[in-house]
Amino acid sequence: MKSKDKQVLQKIYNHINSVLRYCMDCTSLDDFQANSMCVEACVFNLMQIGELAKTELSDEIKLSMTSIPWKQIYGLRNRIVHGYSGVDMNIIWDVIQNDLAPLKKELEAYLE
């Protein structure tokens, strides 16, 4: 793995940890949405994950990590960037609750 790819994967990993930490006390979508600072911080970090994945990782590493849904990660970033007022918080919450922990675990395997 290229040194730059490893650094980018580490940044993505750090953004995931930030989102999971911010949401530790949120037990529901309503809790999440009630905290605008948490929502904004999480959406920002999800956007950063998508941006890093789209523009900073080599095609080679993305092709080797086939179990990671890169297109969906970019897609979420695009939805956030190009239509923030229309971002569906149900989707954001679903990503936080269901997708980030498995992605984190997968990245851990590559970063070790």
C-alpha positions as a Markdown table, in Angstrom:
| # | Residue | x | y | z |
|---|---|---|---|---|
| 1 | Met | 0.0 | 0.0 | 0.0 |
| 2 | Lys | 1.3 | 3.4 | -0.9 |
| 3 | Ser | 2.2 | 5.7 | 2.0 |
| 4 | Lys | -0.3 | 8.4 | 0.8 |
| 5 | Asp | -3.2 | 5.8 | 0.6 |
| 6 | Lys | -2.4 | 4.7 | 4.2 |
| 7 | Gln | -2.5 | 8.3 | 5.4 |
| 8 | Val | -5.8 | 8.9 | 3.6 |
| 9 | Leu | -7.3 | 5.7 | 5.1 |
| 10 | Gln | -6.2 | 6.9 | 8.5 |
| 11 | Lys | -7.9 | 10.3 | 8.0 |
| 12 | Ile | -11.1 | 8.5 | 6.9 |
| 13 | Tyr | -10.8 | 6.3 | 10.0 |
| 14 | Asn | -10.4 | 9.3 | 12.2 |
| 15 | His | -13.5 | 11.0 | 10.7 |
| 16 | Ile | -15.5 | 7.8 | 11.4 |
| 17 | Asn | -14.3 | 7.8 | 15.0 |
| 18 | Ser | -15.3 | 11.4 | 15.4 |
| 19 | Val | -18.9 | 10.7 | 14.1 |
| 20 | Leu | -19.3 | 7.7 | 16.3 |
| 21 | Arg | -18.0 | 9.7 | 19.3 |
| 22 | Tyr | -20.3 | 12.6 | 18.6 |
| 23 | Cys | -23.3 | 10.2 | 18.5 |
| 24 | Met | -22.5 | 8.1 | 21.6 |
| 25 | Asp | -25.4 | 9.7 | 23.6 |
| 26 | Cys | -27.9 | 9.7 | 20.7 |
| 27 | Thr | -30.3 | 6.8 | 21.0 |
| 28 | Ser | -32.6 | 7.8 | 18.2 |
| 29 | Leu | -33.0 | 9.9 | 15.2 |
| 30 | Asp | -35.0 | 12.4 | 17.3 |
| 31 | Asp | -32.1 | 12.7 | 19.8 |
| 32 | Phe | -29.7 | 13.2 | 16.9 |
| 33 | Gln | -31.8 | 15.8 | 15.2 |
| 34 | Ala | -32.4 | 17.7 | 18.4 |
| 35 | Asn | -28.7 | 18.5 | 18.7 |
| 36 | Ser | -27.9 | 20.7 | 15.7 |
| 37 | Met | -24.2 | 20.9 | 16.6 |
| 38 | Cys | -24.0 | 17.1 | 16.5 |
| 39 | Val | -25.8 | 17.0 | 13.2 |
| 40 | Glu | -23.6 | 19.6 | 11.6 |
| 41 | Ala | -20.4 | 18.0 | 12.9 |
| 42 | Cys | -21.5 | 14.5 | 11.7 |
| 43 | Val | -22.6 | 15.8 | 8.3 |
| 44 | Phe | -19.3 | 17.6 | 7.9 |
| 45 | Asn | -17.3 | 14.5 | 8.8 |
| 46 | Leu | -19.3 | 12.3 | 6.4 |
| 47 | Met | -18.7 | 14.9 | 3.7 |
| 48 | Gln | -14.9 | 14.8 | 4.4 |
| 49 | Ile | -15.0 | 11.0 | 4.3 |
| 50 | Gly | -16.5 | 11.1 | 0.8 |
| 51 | Glu | -14.2 | 13.8 | -0.4 |
| 52 | Leu | -11.1 | 11.9 | 0.8 |
| 53 | Ala | -12.3 | 8.7 | -0.8 |
| 54 | Lys | -13.2 | 10.4 | -4.0 |
| 55 | Thr | -10.2 | 12.6 | -4.6 |
| 56 | Glu | -7.3 | 11.4 | -2.4 |
| 57 | Leu | -7.3 | 7.6 | -2.6 |
| 58 | Ser | -5.6 | 6.0 | -5.6 |
| 59 | Asp | -7.7 | 3.9 | -7.9 |
| 60 | Glu | -5.4 | 1.0 | -7.2 |
| 61 | Ile | -6.3 | 0.9 | -3.5 |
| 62 | Lys | -10.0 | 1.4 | -4.2 |
| 63 | Leu | -9.9 | -1.5 | -6.6 |
| 64 | Ser | -8.2 | -3.7 | -4.0 |
| 65 | Met | -10.7 | -2.9 | -1.3 |
| 66 | Thr | -13.7 | -4.2 | -3.2 |
| 67 | Ser | -15.9 | -4.8 | -0.1 |
| 68 | Ile | -16.1 | -1.0 | 0.6 |
| 69 | Pro | -18.9 | 0.7 | -1.3 |
| 70 | Trp | -16.9 | 3.6 | -2.7 |
| 71 | Lys | -19.6 | 4.8 | -5.1 |
| 72 | Gln | -22.1 | 5.1 | -2.2 |
| 73 | Ile | -19.6 | 7.0 | -0.1 |
| 74 | Tyr | -19.0 | 9.4 | -3.0 |
| 75 | Gly | -22.8 | 9.6 | -3.5 |
| 76 | Leu | -23.5 | 10.6 | 0.0 |
| 77 | Arg | -20.8 | 13.3 | -0.2 |
| 78 | Asn | -22.4 | 14.6 | -3.4 |
| 79 | Arg | -25.8 | 14.7 | -1.8 |
| 80 | Ile | -24.5 | 16.6 | 1.1 |
| 81 | Val | -22.4 | 19.1 | -0.9 |
| 82 | His | -24.9 | 19.8 | -3.6 |
| 83 | Gly | -28.1 | 20.0 | -1.6 |
| 84 | Tyr | -27.5 | 20.3 | 2.1 |
| 85 | Ser | -30.9 | 21.8 | 2.8 |
| 86 | Gly | -32.4 | 18.7 | 1.2 |
| 87 | Val | -30.2 | 16.1 | 3.0 |
| 88 | Asp | -32.4 | 13.4 | 4.4 |
| 89 | Met | -31.5 | 13.0 | 8.1 |
| 90 | Asn | -33.0 | 9.5 | 8.0 |
| 91 | Ile | -30.2 | 8.6 | 5.5 |
| 92 | Ile | -27.5 | 10.3 | 7.6 |
| 93 | Trp | -28.7 | 8.5 | 10.8 |
| 94 | Asp | -28.9 | 5.2 | 9.0 |
| 95 | Val | -25.3 | 5.6 | 7.7 |
| 96 | Ile | -24.2 | 6.4 | 11.2 |
| 97 | Gln | -26.0 | 3.6 | 12.9 |
| 98 | Asn | -25.4 | 0.8 | 10.3 |
| 99 | Asp | -22.5 | 1.6 | 8.0 |
| 100 | Leu | -19.8 | 3.4 | 9.9 |
| 101 | Ala | -18.9 | 0.7 | 12.5 |
| 102 | Pro | -18.4 | -2.0 | 9.7 |
| 103 | Leu | -16.4 | 0.4 | 7.6 |
| 104 | Lys | -14.2 | 1.3 | 10.6 |
| 105 | Lys | -13.6 | -2.4 | 11.2 |
| 106 | Glu | -12.7 | -3.0 | 7.6 |
| 107 | Leu | -10.3 | 0.0 | 7.6 |
| 108 | Glu | -8.6 | -1.4 | 10.8 |
| 109 | Ala | -7.6 | -4.5 | 8.9 |
| 110 | Tyr | -6.0 | -2.4 | 6.2 |
| 111 | Leu | -4.3 | -0.1 | 8.6 |
| 112 | Glu | -2.7 | -2.8 | 10.8 |
